[in-house]
Amino acid sequence: MPDRIVRALVHIYEHRGAVLTQNFERYPDHNDKAAKVSKFDGVALYNAERLFIYEKEKLAGTRIWQTVVYATDLQSSKYLSGLTMGIATKTVRDIACYRVIYNFLGCEIDLRTGLSGCGTFPLDCSEIPKYIRDRVTNQMHLGDTAFRPSSDVM
């Protein structure tokens, strides 16, 4: 969906000495049916000031994603910027890479509220902060030789 922003809920937690993740994505159906929900389970590793997350789709198990994020602004750890790469869908099977921003919501959040905020949004949606909208556009800029996270300099 090149003209949309996907907002998901990612839970990062420790269990028996391992850092694990759960990722929930909601894709509202335009036919007024229940939204399609994709769930991913994963493991996270921290190295060289980067958080590496490896996730596998929970139900079908056909999609695997790798996400690498880091704090682009060392004064604030509210946002982590990075890239995610994996298999787009089981029918297309293309390898896809997107810019991502993780926005820290706190240690204790209401799950129902968090999930209700998930979905797809137009690129100009004011519900998504401008800081995030500016950094998740998936365009190569003049002089870029590789797809990379958008920095604070735009």
C-alpha positions in Angstrom: 0.0 0.0 0.0 2.3 2.7 -1.2 -0.2 5.5 -0.4 -0.8 4.4 3.2 0.9 4.3 6.6 0.5 1.1 8.6 0.3 1.6 12.4 0.9 -1.6 14.4 1.3 -2.4 18.1 4.5 -4.1 19.1 5.0 -5.5 22.5 8.6 -6.0 23.6 9.1 -8.0 26.8 11.5 -10.3 28.6 10.7 -13.9 29.3 13.1 -16.4 30.9 16.1 -14.3 29.9 15.1 -13.8 26.3 13.7 -10.6 24.8 10.6 -11.5 22.8 8.1 -9.5 20.7 4.5 -9.7 19.7 3.4 -7.6 16.8 -0.3 -6.9 15.9 -1.3 -5.3 12.6 -5.0 -4.4 11.7 -6.2 -4.0 8.2 -9.8 -2.7 8.2 -12.0 -4.3 5.6 -13.8 -1.9 3.3 -16.9 -4.1 3.2 -17.7 -3.3 6.9 -16.6 -6.8 8.0 -14.2 -7.4 10.9 -10.7 -6.1 10.3 -8.1 -8.6 9.3 -5.5 -9.0 12.0 -1.9 -10.3 11.4 0.0 -11.4 14.4 3.8 -12.0 14.6 5.9 -13.6 17.3 9.6 -12.7 17.5 12.9 -12.4 19.3 14.9 -9.2 19.8 18.6 -8.6 20.2 20.5 -5.5 21.1 23.9 -4.8 19.6 25.9 -1.7 18.5 23.1 0.7 19.7 20.6 -1.1 17.4 17.6 -3.2 18.2 17.3 -6.2 15.9 13.9 -7.9 15.8 13.2 -11.1 13.9 9.5 -12.1 13.6 7.4 -14.8 12.0 3.7 -14.7 11.2 1.9 -16.6 13.9 -1.0 -18.2 12.1 0.1 -19.1 8.6 3.8 -18.9 9.3 4.6 -17.8 5.7 5.9 -14.3 6.4 9.2 -13.6 8.2 10.4 -10.0 8.9 13.6 -8.5 10.2 13.5 -5.0 11.6 16.5 -2.9 12.7 15.8 0.3 14.6 18.0 2.8 16.5 17.6 6.1 18.3 18.4 8.8 15.7 18.1 11.5 18.4 20.3 10.5 21.3 18.6 13.1 23.5 15.3 11.3 23.4 14.4 7.6 23.3 10.8 8.2 22.4 11.3 7.3 18.7 13.4 4.6 17.1 14.0 4.8 13.4 14.9 2.0 11.1 14.0 -0.4 8.3 12.0 -3.6 8.1 12.5 -6.2 5.4 10.6 -9.4 4.6 8.1 -11.2 2.4 5.2 -8.9 1.5 2.4 -11.5 1.3 2.1 -15.2 0.6 0.5 -14.7 -2.8 3.0 -12.1 -4.1 6.1 -13.4 -2.3 8.1 -10.3 -3.2 10.9 -9.1 -0.8 9.9 -5.8 0.6 11.7 -3.1 2.6 10.1 -0.2 4.4 11.1 2.6 6.6 9.7 2.3 10.2 9.4 4.4 13.3 8.8 2.9 16.7 7.0 5.3 19.1 7.4 4.3 22.8 4.0 4.3 24.4 5.1 3.4 27.9 5.5 0.4 30.1 1.8 0.0 30.9 -0.8 0.7 28.2 -4.4 -0.3 27.8 -4.3 -3.2 25.2 -7.8 -2.4 23.8 -6.9 1.2 23.3 -3.5 0.3 21.7 -5.1 -2.2 19.3 -7.9 0.2 18.4 -5.3 2.7 17.2 -3.8 0.2 14.7 -4.8 0.3 11.1 -3.9 1.9 7.8 -3.8 5.7 7.3 -3.4 8.1 4.4 0.1 9.6 4.1 -1.3 13.0 5.0 -3.4 11.9 8.0 -3.1 14.3 10.8 -3.7 11.5 13.3 -0.1 10.4 12.6 2.4 12.9 13.9 4.2 14.9 11.2 7.6 13.7 12.6 6.6 10.1 11.8 4.9 10.9 8.4 8.0 12.7 7.2 10.2 9.7 8.1 8.3 6.8 6.8 8.0 7.8 3.1 9.7 5.1 1.1 11.4 7.3 -1.5 15.1 7.3 -2.5 16.6 10.8 -2.5 19.1 12.2 -4.9 22.5 10.9 -4.0 21.2 7.9 -2.1 23.0 4.6 -3.0 21.1 2.4 -0.6 17.6 2.4 1.1 18.2 3.6 4.6 16.2 5.1 7.5 15.3 8.8 7.1 17.3 10.8 9.5 16.3 14.0 11.3 17.8 16.0 8.4 15.1 16.2 5.7 
